[in-house]
């Protein structure tokens, strides 16, 4: 799973939304406080791959310097937590829940 995390970070660092989305189910549910700011009326929850594409594409347009540095990877049962530092120096965790090989649920979590 640490290979997955590095592939995920590399795709984000290339700003390749399609490469990131390739790992997600069509009916994925994703939550993030950033989504709450970028997607009006979402309450921070994005449903479906098409909506996730729109959210991430909009967010990247606002963050041209986006860059992640992998810090640690935590594996659970059907769950992967990717701990990284973003371009602002903030520590972030991406919590990904898998159904088979694809992510069915994800949560962006930020240090308060």
TASUL-V196540 format. One record per helix or strand of 2 or more residues. SS is the DSSP state (H for helix, E for strand). FROM is the first residue (numbers start at 1). LEN is the number of residues. If there is no record, write none. Layout:
{{SS & FROM & LEN} {SS & FROM & LEN}}
//
This chain:
{{H & 2 & 12} {H & 17 & 5} {E & 24 & 9} {H & 33 & 6} {E & 45 & 3} {H & 49 & 14} {E & 69 & 7} {E & 79 & 7} {E & 91 & 9} {E & 102 & 9}}
//
